[in-house]
Amino acid sequence: MDLIIIGNTLKPKGLNGELRVAIKDQYLELLPKLSVLFLNLNGTSVPYFPEQFNVDSGLIKLEEVDTPETAKKLSSKEILVRREDIPFDPTSIGLEVTEYSHLKEFTIVDELLGDIGTILDVLEYPQQEMALLEIDNHEVLIPLNDTYITSVDEDKRQVFMNLPDGLIDLHTSNDETP
């Protein structure tokens, strides 16, 4: 079975097992029409059946995922779909490479905090690209732009940044709220 990565799960939201998701733009309209999608759980593609997807809020509800605890186990996972479920050829749509996509798996080093973590993914948002990291079991989005990036060492795979005070604490000090 040929699977295509269309995005990632993020944090659980609410009390009913919903998950925030980041879906690549070209697949946003496709997701509500899917009867099955797959999550990469420890290298195994496990099928899940979407109950609903809200494009505006970026929330998905999956069958049999009914609690925040169950949803948390599915956070930070790749979302895949079968190639035959995509009504277009993903290789022919001229997928653009974003400015910072090559920084995936680089380590972010802040001028004050030092080594912050490894970039799990680079997500494209309307305003800018964001680095997705996991810090102390919390997903953290860090803006990637020339304002904060001071230099990049391609050989050592490091991104040196001068992040605003409190940015990391903002994401890691709060308990998850429904």
Backbone hydrogen bonds, N-H to C=O, Kabsch-Sander energy under -0.5 kcal/mol:
donor,donor_aa,acceptor,acceptor_aa,energy
3,L,1,M,-0.6
4,I,81,V,-2.9
6,I,79,I,-2.9
7,G,79,I,-1.2
8,N,22,A,-2.4
9,T,77,K,-2.9
10,L,20,R,-3.7
13,K,18,E,-2.5
18,E,13,K,-0.8
19,L,60,I,-2.6
20,R,11,K,-3.2
21,V,58,G,-2.7
22,A,8,N,-2.8
23,I,21,V,-0.6
24,K,6,I,-3.0
27,Y,24,K,-2.4
28,L,24,K,-0.5
28,L,25,D,-1.4
30,L,27,Y,-0.5
31,L,27,Y,-1.7
33,K,30,L,-1.6
34,L,30,L,-0.5
34,L,31,L,-1.4
37,L,48,Y,-2.6
38,F,80,L,-3.0
39,L,46,V,-2.4
40,N,78,E,-1.9
41,L,39,L,-1.0
41,L,44,T,-3.0
42,N,40,N,-0.7
44,T,41,L,-1.4
46,V,39,L,-2.7
46,V,44,T,-0.9
48,Y,37,L,-3.2
51,E,61,K,-3.6
52,Q,61,K,-1.5
54,N,59,L,-2.7
55,V,53,F,-0.7
58,G,54,N,-2.0
59,L,54,N,-1.1
60,I,19,L,-2.6
61,K,52,Q,-2.7
63,E,49,F,-3.2
65,V,62,L,-1.7
66,D,64,E,-0.6
71,A,67,T,-2.3
72,K,68,P,-2.3
73,K,69,E,-1.1
74,L,70,T,-0.5
74,L,71,A,-1.4
75,S,72,K,-1.3
76,S,9,T,-0.7
77,K,74,L,-0.5
79,I,7,G,-2.9
80,L,38,F,-3.1
80,L,78,E,-0.5
81,V,4,I,-2.1
83,R,2,D,-2.9
85,D,82,R,-1.8
86,I,83,R,-1.7
92,S,89,D,-2.0
93,I,89,D,-0.5
98,T,96,E,-0.5
101,S,98,T,-0.9
103,L,100,Y,-2.2
104,K,101,S,-1.4
105,E,119,I,-2.6
106,F,103,L,-2.4
107,T,157,R,-2.7
108,I,117,G,-3.0
109,V,159,V,-3.1
110,D,108,I,-0.5
110,D,114,G,-3.1
111,E,161,M,-2.1
114,G,110,D,-1.8
116,I,108,I,-3.0
117,G,108,I,-1.0
119,I,106,F,-3.0
120,L,118,T,-0.6
120,L,132,L,-3.2
121,D,132,L,-1.1
123,L,121,D,-0.6
123,L,130,M,-3.0
125,Y,123,L,-0.7
125,Y,128,Q,-2.0
129,E,144,L,-0.6
130,M,123,L,-2.9
131,A,142,I,-3.2
132,L,121,D,-3.1
133,L,131,A,-0.6
133,L,140,V,-2.6
135,I,133,L,-0.5
135,I,138,H,-2.9
138,H,135,I,-1.5
140,V,133,L,-3.0
142,I,131,A,-2.4
142,I,140,V,-0.5
144,L,129,E,-2.7
145,N,143,P,-0.7
148,Y,145,N,-1.0
149,I,145,N,-2.4
150,T,148,Y,-0.6
150,T,160,F,-2.7
151,S,160,F,-1.5
153,D,158,Q,-2.8
154,E,152,V,-0.8
157,R,153,D,-0.9
158,Q,153,D,-2.0
159,V,107,T,-3.1
160,F,151,S,-2.9
160,F,158,Q,-0.5
161,M,109,V,-2.8
162,N,148,Y,-2.7
163,L,161,M,-0.5
167,L,164,P,-1.8
170,L,166,G,-2.4
171,H,167,L,-1.0
171,H,168,I,-0.6
172,T,168,I,-1.7
173,S,169,D,-2.5
